[in-house]
Amino acid sequence: MKTIVKIAAISTMALGLSLTAYAKQKNSLSEYEVTNTAQFKCAQDTITIDFINKKQNNAALVTMAGDTVPNLLVNVMAASGEKYVGGIYELWIQGDNAMLTNLMNDPENAADCQIIPAK
């Protein structure tokens, strides 16, 4: 009986370690490359967007004015331009213009945004 308990404990521990290693490997953004960073002026606020890509996966880390942690938005199909969604936000970029919508607080009123030229 003690042998079965030891084997079960060791198997459980090994499975836990392998799942932890798998989770770290599969859930890391470290393999993504920041391909571009842009700032947009939306009303009185400025947002910073780091575009990150890996093969066909495109995402945007959007930092709102006053926030220290960015929001992760992923690229979805759009008829024109680039559209990103995540959490409560939708970001639609066409050229130097963008529309940022808070789908939770004000889904009917998107903020019009203009790119801030890089210096």
N, CA, C and O atoms as a printed pandas DataFrame, in Angstrom:
     atom_number atom_name residue_name chain_id  residue_number  x_coord  y_coord  z_coord
0              1         N          MET        A               1    0.825   -1.194    0.000
1              2        CA          MET        A               1    0.000    0.000    0.000
2              3         C          MET        A               1    0.869    1.258    0.000
3              4         O          MET        A               1    0.585    2.208   -0.730
4              5         N          LYS        A               2    1.946    1.269    0.831
5              6        CA          LYS        A               2    2.839    2.424    0.881
6              7         C          LYS        A               2    3.504    2.652   -0.474
7              8         O          LYS        A               2    3.717    3.795   -0.880
8              9         N          THR        A               3    3.831    1.567   -1.170
9             10        CA          THR        A               3    4.461    1.672   -2.478
10            11         C          THR        A               3    3.513    2.332   -3.482
11            12         O          THR        A               3    3.939    3.163   -4.285
12            13         N          ILE        A               4    2.243    1.968   -3.439
13            14        CA          ILE        A               4    1.254    2.555   -4.350
14            15         C          ILE        A               4    1.100    4.047   -4.069
15            16         O          ILE        A               4    1.001    4.849   -4.998
16            17         N          VAL        A               5    1.079    4.421   -2.788
17            18        CA          VAL        A               5    0.955    5.833   -2.417
18            19         C          VAL        A               5    2.180    6.607   -2.888
19            20         O          VAL        A               5    2.048    7.721   -3.394
20            21         N          LYS        A               6    3.379    6.029   -2.728
21            22        CA          LYS        A               6    4.605    6.697   -3.182
22            23         C          LYS        A               6    4.595    6.883   -4.696
23            24         O          LYS        A               6    4.939    7.953   -5.198
24            25         N          ILE        A               7    4.199    5.834   -5.421
25            26        CA          ILE        A               7    4.152    5.920   -6.882
26            27         C          ILE        A               7    3.133    6.974   -7.319
27            28         O          ILE        A               7    3.395    7.754   -8.235
28            29         N          ALA        A               8    1.989    6.993   -6.669
29            30        CA          ALA        A               8    0.961    7.983   -7.004
30            31         C          ALA        A               8    1.460    9.400   -6.719
31            32         O          ALA        A               8    1.222   10.312   -7.511
32            33         N          ALA        A               9    2.144    9.585   -5.600
33            34        CA          ALA        A               9    2.666   10.912   -5.245
34            35         C          ALA        A               9    3.722   11.362   -6.243
35            36         O          ALA        A               9    3.719   12.514   -6.677
36            37         N          ILE        A              10    4.627   10.457   -6.608
37            38        CA          ILE        A              10    5.683   10.803   -7.568
38            39         C          ILE        A              10    5.076   11.090   -8.936
39            40         O          ILE        A              10    5.489   12.034   -9.608
40            41         N          SER        A              11    4.103   10.289   -9.356
41            42        CA          SER        A              11    3.450   10.518  -10.653
42            43         C          SER        A              11    2.729   11.851  -10.684
43            44         O          SER        A              11    2.798   12.577  -11.676
44            45         N          THR        A              12    2.036   12.175   -9.601
45            46        CA          THR        A              12    1.320   13.445   -9.515
46            47         C          THR        A              12    2.290   14.609   -9.569
47            48         O          THR        A              12    2.035   15.601  -10.251
48            49         N          MET        A              13    3.410   14.495   -8.851
49            50        CA          MET        A              13    4.408   15.563   -8.840
50            51         C          MET        A              13    5.016   15.727  -10.234
51            52         O          MET        A              13    5.185   16.855  -10.697
52            53         N          ALA        A              14    5.344   14.633  -10.904
53            54        CA          ALA        A              14    5.920   14.703  -12.246
54            55         C          ALA        A              14    4.939   15.325  -13.231
55            56         O          ALA        A              14    5.321   16.153  -14.057
56            57         N          LEU        A              15    3.675   14.923  -13.142
57            58        CA          LEU        A              15    2.657   15.495  -14.015
58            59         C          LEU        A              15    2.515   16.994  -13.766
59            60         O          LEU        A              15    2.396   17.774  -14.711
60            61         N          GLY        A              16    2.527   17.394  -12.504
61            62        CA          GLY        A              16    2.427   18.814  -12.162
62            63         C          GLY        A              16    3.592   19.615  -12.716
63            64         O          GLY        A              16    3.396   20.715  -13.234
64            65         N          LEU        A              17    4.805   19.079  -12.615
65            66        CA          LEU        A              17    5.984   19.772  -13.146
66            67         C          LEU        A              17    5.923   19.879  -14.664
67            68         O          LEU        A              17    6.265   20.919  -15.227
68            69         N          SER        A              18    5.491   18.813  -15.327
69            70        CA          SER        A              18    5.426   18.869  -16.788
70            71         C          SER        A              18    4.326   19.820  -17.257
71            72         O          SER        A              18    4.505   20.513  -18.258
72            73         N          LEU        A              19    3.198   19.867  -16.560
73            74        CA          LEU        A              19    2.137   20.812  -16.919
74            75         C          LEU        A              19    2.582   22.244  -16.696
75            76         O          LEU        A              19    2.256   23.124  -17.492
76            77         N          THR        A              20    3.326   22.493  -15.618
77            78        CA          THR        A              20    3.841   23.840  -15.354
78            79         C          THR        A              20    4.793   24.263  -16.461
79            80         O          THR        A              20    4.716   25.392  -16.945
80            81         N          ALA        A              21    5.688   23.372  -16.866
81            82        CA          ALA        A              21    6.623   23.683  -17.950
82            83         C          ALA        A              21    5.869   23.933  -19.249
83            84         O          ALA        A              21    6.211   24.849  -19.996
84            85         N          TYR        A              22    4.845   23.129  -19.526
85            86        CA          TYR        A              22    4.038   23.306  -20.733
86            87         C          TYR        A              22    3.328   24.653  -20.709
87            88         O          TYR        A              22    3.315   25.361  -21.715
88            89         N          ALA        A              23    2.740   25.014  -19.578
89            90        CA          ALA        A              23    2.017   26.285  -19.453
90            91         C          ALA        A              23    2.950   27.456  -19.673
91            92         O          ALA        A              23    2.590   28.417  -20.352
92            93         N          LYS        A              24    4.148   27.388  -19.108
93            94        CA          LYS        A              24    5.110   28.479  -19.286
94            95         C          LYS        A              24    5.533   28.582  -20.741
95            96         O          LYS        A              24    5.687   29.683  -21.270
96            97         N          GLN        A              25    5.722   27.447  -21.385
97            98        CA          GLN        A              25    6.145   27.439  -22.774
98            99         C          GLN        A              25    5.045   27.950  -23.689
99           100         O          GLN        A              25    5.326   28.750  -24.581
100          101         N          LYS        A              26    3.833   27.529  -23.505
101          102        CA          LYS        A              26    2.745   27.847  -24.411
102          103         C          LYS        A              26    2.100   29.207  -24.156
103          104         O          LYS        A              26    1.442   29.738  -25.050
104          105         N          ASN        A              27    2.263   29.783  -22.978
105          106        CA          ASN        A              27    1.570   31.021  -22.644
106          107         C          ASN        A              27    2.484   32.237  -22.608
107          108         O          ASN        A              27    2.110   33.270  -22.051
108          109         N          SER        A              28    3.648   32.137  -23.178
109          110        CA          SER        A              28    4.611   33.218  -23.111
110          111         C          SER        A              28    4.486   34.132  -24.330
111          112         O          SER        A              28    4.302   33.672  -25.457
112          113         N          LEU        A              29    4.590   35.424  -24.076
113          114        CA          LEU        A              29    4.634   36.387  -25.179
114          115         C          LEU        A              29    6.073   36.688  -25.575
115          116         O          LEU        A              29    6.314   37.512  -26.457
116          117         N          SER        A              30    7.038   36.021  -24.926
117          118        CA          SER        A              30    8.445   36.328  -25.172
118          119         C          SER        A              30    8.870   36.013  -26.605
119          120         O          SER        A              30    9.838   36.596  -27.093
120          121         N          GLU        A              31    8.177   35.111  -27.287
121          122        CA          GLU        A              31    8.529   34.780  -28.660
122          123         C          GLU        A              31    7.964   35.769  -29.672
123          124         O          GLU        A              31    8.325   35.731  -30.848
124          125         N          TYR        A              32    7.093   36.640  -29.224
125          126        CA          TYR        A              32    6.526   37.646  -30.116
126          127         C          TYR        A              32    7.515   38.792  -30.280
127          128         O          TYR        A              32    8.294   39.094  -29.376
128          129         N          GLU        A              33    7.473   39.411  -31.429
129          130        CA          GLU        A              33    8.374   40.522  -31.732
130          131         C          GLU        A              33    7.567   41.813  -31.830
131          132         O          GLU        A              33    6.542   41.869  -32.510
132          133         N          VAL        A              34    8.048   42.859  -31.136
133          134        CA          VAL        A              34    7.417   44.171  -31.275
134          135         C          VAL        A              34    7.839   44.715  -32.629
135          136         O          VAL        A              34    9.021   44.982  -32.850
136          137         N          THR        A              35    6.890   44.882  -33.532
137          138        CA          THR        A              35    7.205   45.318  -34.887
138          139         C          THR        A              35    7.037   46.820  -35.096
139          140         O          THR        A              35    7.607   47.391  -36.025
140          141         N          ASN        A              36    6.259   47.448  -34.234
141          142        CA          ASN        A              36    6.019   48.877  -34.384
142          143         C          ASN        A              36    5.409   49.414  -33.090
143          144         O          ASN        A              36    4.685   48.703  -32.393
144          145         N          THR        A              37    5.701   50.646  -32.786
145          146        CA          THR        A              37    5.069   51.335  -31.658
146          147         C          THR        A              37    4.518   52.651  -32.179
147          148         O          THR        A              37    5.195   53.371  -32.914
148          149         N          ALA        A              38    3.296   52.957  -31.798
149          150        CA          ALA        A              38    2.663   54.200  -32.245
150          151         C          ALA        A              38    1.915   54.833  -31.084
151          152         O          ALA        A              38    1.463   54.153  -30.162
152          153         N          GLN        A              39    1.797   56.151  -31.153
153          154        CA          GLN        A              39    0.990   56.882  -30.178
154          155         C          GLN        A              39   -0.134   57.586  -30.925
155          156         O          GLN        A              39    0.056   58.145  -32.005
156          157         N          PHE        A              40   -1.306   57.537  -30.314
157          158        CA          PHE        A              40   -2.474   58.203  -30.880
158          159         C          PHE        A              40   -3.045   59.163  -29.852
159          160         O          PHE        A              40   -3.050   58.877  -28.655
160          161         N          LYS        A              41   -3.525   60.301  -30.327
161          162        CA          LYS        A              41   -4.227   61.276  -29.498
162          163         C          LYS        A              41   -5.716   61.033  -29.667
163          164         O          LYS        A              41   -6.260   61.174  -30.763
164          165         N          CYS        A              42   -6.375   60.664  -28.560
165          166        CA          CYS        A              42   -7.810   60.394  -28.559
166          167         C          CYS        A              42   -8.456   61.383  -27.594
167          168         O          CYS        A              42   -8.351   61.226  -26.377
168          169         N          ALA        A              43   -9.127   62.404  -28.136
169          170        CA          ALA        A              43   -9.694   63.485  -27.308
170          171         C          ALA        A              43   -8.554   64.102  -26.501
171          172         O          ALA        A              43   -7.585   64.588  -27.084
172          173         N          GLN        A              44   -8.653   64.091  -25.170
173          174        CA          GLN        A              44   -7.599   64.678  -24.341
174          175         C          GLN        A              44   -6.533   63.656  -23.937
175          176         O          GLN        A              44   -5.521   64.024  -23.340
176          177         N          ASP        A              45   -6.749   62.385  -24.254
177          178        CA          ASP        A              45   -5.846   61.325  -23.803
178          179         C          ASP        A              45   -4.931   60.845  -24.925
179          180         O          ASP        A              45   -5.239   60.973  -26.110
180          181         N          THR        A              46   -3.806   60.292  -24.512
181          182        CA          THR        A              46   -2.866   59.679  -25.440
182          183         C          THR        A              46   -2.799   58.194  -25.139
183          184         O          THR        A              46   -2.701   57.793  -23.979
184          185         N          ILE        A              47   -2.853   57.379  -26.180
185          186        CA          ILE        A              47   -2.678   55.940  -26.002
186          187         C          ILE        A              47   -1.405   55.519  -26.728
187          188         O          ILE        A              47   -1.053   56.084  -27.763
188          189         N          THR        A              48   -0.730   54.534  -26.182
189          190        CA          THR        A              48    0.465   53.978  -26.802
190          191         C          THR        A              48    0.154   52.547  -27.208
191          192         O          THR        A              48   -0.408   51.776  -26.432
192          193         N          ILE        A              49    0.526   52.205  -28.431
193          194        CA          ILE        A              49    0.242   50.873  -28.947
194          195         C          ILE        A              49    1.548   50.223  -29.380
195          196         O          ILE        A              49    2.272   50.760  -30.218
196          197         N          ASP        A              50    1.840   49.067  -28.803
197          198        CA          ASP        A              50    2.951   48.228  -29.251
198          199         C          ASP        A              50    2.344   47.086  -30.047
199          200         O          ASP        A              50    1.601   46.266  -29.507
200          201         N          PHE        A              51    2.662   47.039  -31.330
201          202        CA          PHE        A              51    2.163   45.972  -32.187
202          203         C          PHE        A              51    3.122   44.795  -32.079
203          204         O          PHE        A              51    4.322   44.942  -32.311
204          205         N          ILE        A              52    2.595   43.631  -31.729
205          206        CA          ILE        A              52    3.436   42.446  -31.584
206          207         C          ILE        A              52    2.939   41.358  -32.524
207          208         O          ILE        A              52    1.736   41.168  -32.701
208          209         N          ASN        A              53    3.883   40.655  -33.120
209          210        CA          ASN        A              53    3.532   39.661  -34.126
210          211         C          ASN        A              53    4.398   38.420  -33.993
211          212         O          ASN        A              53    5.548   38.479  -33.556
212          213         N          LYS        A              54    3.817   37.302  -34.379
213          214        CA          LYS        A              54    4.545   36.045  -34.548
214          215         C          LYS        A              54    3.811   35.268  -35.613
215          216         O          LYS        A              54    2.692   34.800  -35.400
216          217         N          LYS        A              55    4.439   35.136  -36.751
217          218        CA          LYS        A              55    3.845   34.478  -37.913
218          219         C          LYS        A              55    2.492   35.119  -38.226
219          220         O          LYS        A              55    2.434   36.326  -38.459
220          221         N          GLN        A              56    1.408   34.350  -38.238
221          222        CA          GLN        A              56    0.102   34.902  -38.600
222          223         C          GLN        A              56   -0.642   35.497  -37.409
223          224         O          GLN        A              56   -1.750   36.007  -37.578
224          225         N          ASN        A              57   -0.066   35.445  -36.211
225          226        CA          ASN        A              57   -0.730   35.984  -35.018
226          227         C          ASN        A              57   -0.320   37.432  -34.809
227          228         O          ASN        A              57    0.862   37.723  -34.622
228          229         N          ASN        A              58   -1.283   38.337  -34.840
229          230        CA          ASN        A              58   -1.029   39.761  -34.651
230          231         C          ASN        A              58   -1.806   40.242  -33.433
231          232         O          ASN        A              58   -2.966   39.879  -33.236
232          233         N          ALA        A              59   -1.155   41.055  -32.629
233          234        CA          ALA        A              59   -1.806   41.585  -31.441
234          235         C          ALA        A              59   -1.296   42.995  -31.198
235          236         O          ALA        A              59   -0.322   43.441  -31.805
236          237         N          ALA        A              60   -1.977   43.678  -30.301
237          238        CA          ALA        A              60   -1.584   45.032  -29.933
238          239         C          ALA        A              60   -1.673   45.162  -28.415
239          240         O          ALA        A              60   -2.678   44.801  -27.803
240          241         N          LEU        A              61   -0.610   45.680  -27.827
241          242        CA          LEU        A              61   -0.621   46.006  -26.404
242          243         C          LEU        A              61   -0.936   47.491  -26.313
243          244         O          LEU        A              61   -0.107   48.333  -26.661
244          245         N          VAL        A              62   -2.132   47.805  -25.846
245          246        CA          VAL        A              62   -2.609   49.197  -25.814
246          247         C          VAL        A              62   -2.564   49.707  -24.381
247          248         O          VAL        A              62   -3.235   49.180  -23.493
248          249         N          THR        A              63   -1.759   50.745  -24.175
249          250        CA          THR        A              63   -1.655   51.367  -22.863
250          251         C          THR        A              63   -2.431   52.672  -22.895
251          252         O          THR        A              63   -2.094   53.594  -23.637
252          253         N          MET        A              64   -3.464   52.734  -22.087
253          254        CA          MET        A              64   -4.300   53.933  -22.007
254          255         C          MET        A              64   -3.603   54.974  -21.127
255          256         O          MET        A              64   -2.742   54.634  -20.317
256          257         N          ALA        A              65   -3.977   56.226  -21.291
257          258        CA          ALA        A              65   -3.417   57.306  -20.474
258          259         C          ALA        A              65   -3.644   57.004  -19.002
259          260         O          ALA        A              65   -4.767   56.715  -18.590
260          261         N          GLY        A              66   -2.588   57.071  -18.215
261          262        CA          GLY        A              66   -2.695   56.857  -16.781
262          263         C          GLY        A              66   -2.581   55.412  -16.344
263          264         O          GLY        A              66   -2.451   55.143  -15.150
264          265         N          ASP        A              67   -2.627   54.464  -17.287
265          266        CA          ASP        A              67   -2.513   53.043  -16.944
266          267         C          ASP        A              67   -1.050   52.617  -16.954
267          268         O          ASP        A              67   -0.242   53.163  -17.705
268          269         N          THR        A              68   -0.717   51.644  -16.122
269          270        CA          THR        A              68    0.639   51.092  -16.126
270          271         C          THR        A              68    0.672   49.719  -16.779
271          272         O          THR        A              68    1.735   49.257  -17.193
272          273         N          VAL        A              69   -0.474   49.067  -16.875
273          274        CA          VAL        A              69   -0.553   47.744  -17.480
274          275         C          VAL        A              69   -1.315   47.862  -18.801
275          276         O          VAL        A              69   -2.422   48.398  -18.833
276          277         N          PRO        A              70   -0.726   47.361  -19.889
277          278        CA          PRO        A              70   -1.420   47.453  -21.178
278          279         C          PRO        A              70   -2.560   46.453  -21.301
279          280         O          PRO        A              70   -2.602   45.439  -20.604
280          281         N          ASN        A              71   -3.470   46.760  -22.193
281          282        CA          ASN        A              71   -4.564   45.862  -22.545
282          283         C          ASN        A              71   -4.148   45.083  -23.787
283          284         O          ASN        A              71   -3.637   45.664  -24.745
284          285         N          LEU        A              72   -4.364   43.776  -23.775
285          286        CA          LEU        A              72   -4.021   42.939  -24.912
286          287         C          LEU        A              72   -5.223   42.843  -25.839
287          288         O          LEU        A              72   -6.287   42.367  -25.445
288          289         N          LEU        A              73   -5.043   43.299  -27.075
289          290        CA          LEU        A              73   -6.076   43.211  -28.094
290          291         C          LEU        A              73   -5.515   42.373  -29.234
291          292         O          LEU        A              73   -4.337   42.494  -29.571
292          293         N          VAL        A              74   -6.342   41.533  -29.825
293          294        CA          VAL        A              74   -5.890   40.692  -30.928
294          295         C          VAL        A              74   -6.546   41.133  -32.231
295          296         O          VAL        A              74   -7.659   41.657  -32.251
296          297         N          ASN        A              75   -5.823   40.905  -33.301
297          298        CA          ASN        A              75   -6.286   41.281  -34.626
298          299         C          ASN        A              75   -7.390   40.345  -35.083
299          300         O          ASN        A              75   -7.278   39.125  -34.960
300          301         N          VAL        A              76   -8.462   40.931  -35.616
301          302        CA          VAL        A              76   -9.562   40.157  -36.184
302          303         C          VAL        A              76   -9.811   40.644  -37.606
303          304         O          VAL        A              76   -9.324   41.703  -38.000
304          305         N          MET        A              77  -10.563   39.874  -38.365
305          306        CA          MET        A              77  -10.835   40.236  -39.756
306          307         C          MET        A              77  -11.626   41.539  -39.836
307          308         O          MET        A              77  -12.525   41.794  -39.035
308          309         N          ALA        A              78  -11.270   42.349  -40.819
309          310        CA          ALA        A              78  -11.964   43.615  -41.053
310          311         C          ALA        A              78  -12.060   43.842  -42.556
311          312         O          ALA        A              78  -11.204   43.390  -43.317
312          313         N          ALA        A              79  -13.100   44.541  -42.974
313          314        CA          ALA        A              79  -13.279   44.840  -44.393
314          315         C          ALA        A              79  -12.173   45.761  -44.894
315          316         O          ALA        A              79  -11.724   45.637  -46.033
316          317         N          SER        A              80  -11.735   46.683  -44.044
317          318        CA          SER        A              80  -10.625   47.567  -44.395
318          319         C          SER        A              80   -9.917   47.979  -43.108
319          320         O          SER        A              80  -10.514   47.981  -42.031
320          321         N          GLY        A              81   -8.665   48.321  -43.231
321          322        CA          GLY        A              81   -7.893   48.729  -42.069
322          323         C          GLY        A              81   -7.536   47.540  -41.185
323          324         O          GLY        A              81   -7.600   46.385  -41.605
324          325         N          GLU        A              82   -7.158   47.855  -39.950
325          326        CA          GLU        A              82   -6.798   46.838  -38.974
326          327         C          GLU        A              82   -7.745   46.948  -37.793
327          328         O          GLU        A              82   -7.951   48.039  -37.260
328          329         N          LYS        A              83   -8.313   45.845  -37.386
329          330        CA          LYS        A              83   -9.251   45.844  -36.270
330          331         C          LYS        A              83   -8.707   44.924  -35.176
331          332         O          LYS        A              83   -8.313   43.787  -35.433
332          333         N          TYR        A              84   -8.695   45.448  -33.955
333          334        CA          TYR        A              84   -8.221   44.699  -32.795
334          335         C          TYR        A              84   -9.305   44.727  -31.721
335          336         O          TYR        A              84   -9.945   45.756  -31.506
336          337         N          VAL        A              85   -9.507   43.611  -31.059
337          338        CA          VAL        A              85  -10.472   43.549  -29.968
338          339         C          VAL        A              85   -9.870   42.780  -28.798
339          340         O          VAL        A              85   -9.038   41.889  -28.971
340          341         N          GLY        A              86  -10.311   43.149  -27.614
341          342        CA          GLY        A              86   -9.868   42.445  -26.417
342          343         C          GLY        A              86  -10.505   43.047  -25.191
343          344         O          GLY        A              86  -10.559   44.267  -25.038
344          345         N          GLY        A              87  -10.985   42.186  -24.318
345          346        CA          GLY        A              87  -11.623   42.679  -23.100
346          347         C          GLY        A              87  -12.804   43.560  -23.456
347          348         O          GLY        A              87  -13.725   43.127  -24.148
348          349         N          ILE        A              88  -12.779   44.795  -22.984
349          350        CA          ILE        A              88  -13.891   45.714  -23.230
350          351         C          ILE        A              88  -13.588   46.719  -24.340
351          352         O          ILE        A              88  -14.364   47.649  -24.564
352          353         N          TYR        A              89  -12.446   46.534  -25.047
353          354        CA          TYR        A              89  -12.041   47.527  -26.039
354          355         C          TYR        A              89  -12.065   46.988  -27.460
355          356         O          TYR        A              89  -11.833   45.805  -27.709
356          357         N          GLU        A              90  -12.353   47.896  -28.380
357          358        CA          GLU        A              90  -12.245   47.642  -29.807
358          359         C          GLU        A              90  -11.453   48.798  -30.406
359          360         O          GLU        A              90  -11.766   49.962  -30.159
360          361         N          LEU        A              91  -10.445   48.483  -31.179
361          362        CA          LEU        A              91   -9.595   49.490  -31.812
362          363         C          LEU        A              91   -9.586   49.218  -33.309
363          364         O          LEU        A              91   -9.259   48.116  -33.749
364          365         N          TRP        A              92   -9.948   50.237  -34.088
365          366        CA          TRP        A              92   -9.984   50.115  -35.542
366          367         C          TRP        A              92   -9.064   51.183  -36.111
367          368         O          TRP        A              92   -9.289   52.378  -35.915
368          369         N          ILE        A              93   -8.026   50.745  -36.816
369          370        CA          ILE        A              93   -7.026   51.669  -37.361
370          371         C          ILE        A              93   -7.113   51.669  -38.877
371          372         O          ILE        A              93   -7.132   50.614  -39.511
372          373         N          GLN        A              94   -7.167   52.878  -39.458
373          374        CA          GLN        A              94   -7.123   53.060  -40.902
374          375         C          GLN        A              94   -6.167   54.210  -41.177
375          376         O          GLN        A              94   -6.498   55.375  -40.958
376          377         N          GLY        A              95   -4.984   53.870  -41.657
377          378        CA          GLY        A              95   -3.976   54.885  -41.929
378          379         C          GLY        A              95   -3.532   55.578  -40.656
379          380         O          GLY        A              95   -3.113   54.928  -39.698
380          381         N          ASP        A              96   -3.627   56.923  -40.649
381          382        CA          ASP        A              96   -3.218   57.722  -39.488
382          383         C          ASP        A              96   -4.365   57.970  -38.518
383          384         O          ASP        A              96   -4.200   58.711  -37.550
384          385         N          ASN        A              97   -5.515   57.368  -38.757
385          386        CA          ASN        A              97   -6.684   57.575  -37.912
386          387         C          ASN        A              97   -7.080   56.263  -37.235
387          388         O          ASN        A              97   -6.814   55.174  -37.743
388          389         N          ALA        A              98   -7.716   56.397  -36.090
389          390        CA          ALA        A              98   -8.187   55.218  -35.368
390          391         C          ALA        A              98   -9.472   55.567  -34.639
391          392         O          ALA        A              98   -9.768   56.734  -34.379
392          393         N          MET        A              99  -10.224   54.532  -34.317
393          394        CA          MET        A              99  -11.410   54.673  -33.468
394          395         C          MET        A              99  -11.247   53.694  -32.314
395          396         O          MET        A              99  -11.038   52.500  -32.526
396          397         N          LEU        A             100  -11.344   54.206  -31.099
397          398        CA          LEU        A             100  -11.233   53.382  -29.900
398          399         C          LEU        A             100  -12.587   53.373  -29.209
399          400         O          LEU        A             100  -13.130   54.427  -28.879
400          401         N          THR        A             101  -13.132   52.174  -28.991
401          402        CA          THR        A             101  -14.442   52.048  -28.373
402          403         C          THR        A             101  -14.330   51.254  -27.079
403          404         O          THR        A             101  -13.723   50.183  -27.040
404          405         N          ASN        A             102  -14.922   51.793  -26.028
405          406        CA          ASN        A             102  -15.079   51.061  -24.772
406          407         C          ASN        A             102  -16.441   50.387  -24.855
407          408         O          ASN        A             102  -17.473   51.031  -24.669
408          409         N          LEU        A             103  -16.438   49.097  -25.133
409          410        CA          LEU        A             103  -17.683   48.368  -25.374
410          411         C          LEU        A             103  -18.531   48.194  -24.125
411          412         O          LEU        A             103  -19.716   47.875  -24.219
412          413         N          MET        A             104  -17.941   48.397  -22.971
413          414        CA          MET        A             104  -18.663   48.236  -21.711
414          415         C          MET        A             104  -19.327   49.552  -21.288
415          416         O          MET        A             104  -20.512   49.575  -20.958
416          417         N          ASN        A             105  -18.566   50.630  -21.298
417          418        CA          ASN        A             105  -19.067   51.898  -20.768
418          419         C          ASN        A             105  -19.775   52.773  -21.794
419          420         O          ASN        A             105  -20.720   53.487  -21.459
420          421         N          ASP        A             106  -19.317   52.719  -23.052
421          422        CA          ASP        A             106  -19.898   53.622  -24.045
422          423         C          ASP        A             106  -19.806   53.017  -25.445
423          424         O          ASP        A             106  -19.080   53.540  -26.290
424          425         N          PRO        A             107  -20.524   51.932  -25.704
425          426        CA          PRO        A             107  -20.379   51.235  -26.987
426          427         C          PRO        A             107  -20.866   52.017  -28.200
427          428         O          PRO        A             107  -20.495   51.690  -29.327
428          429         N          GLU        A             108  -21.677   53.030  -27.997
429          430        CA          GLU        A             108  -22.212   53.804  -29.121
430          431         C          GLU        A             108  -21.302   54.955  -29.534
431          432         O          GLU        A             108  -21.477   55.514  -30.617
432          433         N          ASN        A             109  -20.335   55.321  -28.694
433          434        CA          ASN        A             109  -19.487   56.483  -28.967
434          435         C          ASN        A             109  -18.018   56.098  -28.993
435          436         O          ASN        A             109  -17.378   55.972  -27.949
436          437         N          ALA        A             110  -17.495   55.914  -30.187
437          438        CA          ALA        A             110  -16.072   55.620  -30.344
438          439         C          ALA        A             110  -15.296   56.931  -30.288
439          440         O          ALA        A             110  -15.744   57.951  -30.811
440          441         N          ALA        A             111  -14.131   56.895  -29.649
441          442        CA          ALA        A             111  -13.262   58.069  -29.609
442          443         C          ALA        A             111  -12.468   58.120  -30.913
443          444         O          ALA        A             111  -11.828   57.141  -31.297
444          445         N          ASP        A             112  -12.515   59.269  -31.588
445          446        CA          ASP        A             112  -11.713   59.458  -32.795
446          447         C          ASP        A             112  -10.283   59.779  -32.366
447          448         O          ASP        A             112  -10.060   60.617  -31.492
448          449         N          CYS        A             113   -9.329   59.112  -32.984
449          450        CA          CYS        A             113   -7.930   59.265  -32.614
450          451         C          CYS        A             113   -7.090   59.595  -33.844
451          452         O          CYS        A             113   -7.359   59.107  -34.941
452          453         N          GLN        A             114   -6.079   60.422  -33.649
453          454        CA          GLN        A             114   -5.129   60.771  -34.707
454          455         C          GLN        A             114   -3.736   60.340  -34.244
455          456         O          GLN        A             114   -3.375   60.472  -33.075
456          457         N          ILE        A             115   -2.973   59.822  -35.201
457          458        CA          ILE        A             115   -1.620   59.392  -34.878
458          459         C          ILE        A             115   -0.765   60.593  -34.512
459          460         O          ILE        A             115   -0.908   61.668  -35.094
460          461         N          ILE        A             116    0.113   60.408  -33.559
461          462        CA          ILE        A             116    1.101   61.433  -33.192
462          463         C          ILE        A             116    2.369   61.081  -33.958
463          464         O          ILE        A             116    2.956   60.028  -33.708
464          465         N          PRO        A             117    2.812   61.932  -34.888
465          466        CA          PRO        A             117    3.992   61.599  -35.694
466          467         C          PRO        A             117    5.212   61.343  -34.804
467          468         O          PRO        A             117    5.426   62.027  -33.803
468          469         N          ALA        A             118    6.003   60.342  -35.193
469          470        CA          ALA        A             118    7.231   60.027  -34.441
470          471         C          ALA        A             118    8.226   61.172  -34.608
471          472         O          ALA        A             118    8.322   61.791  -35.667
472          473         N          LYS        A             119    8.951   61.429  -33.546
473          474        CA          LYS        A             119    9.931   62.537  -33.599
474          475         C          LYS        A             119   11.276   62.044  -34.010
475          476         O          LYS        A             119   12.219   62.829  -34.108
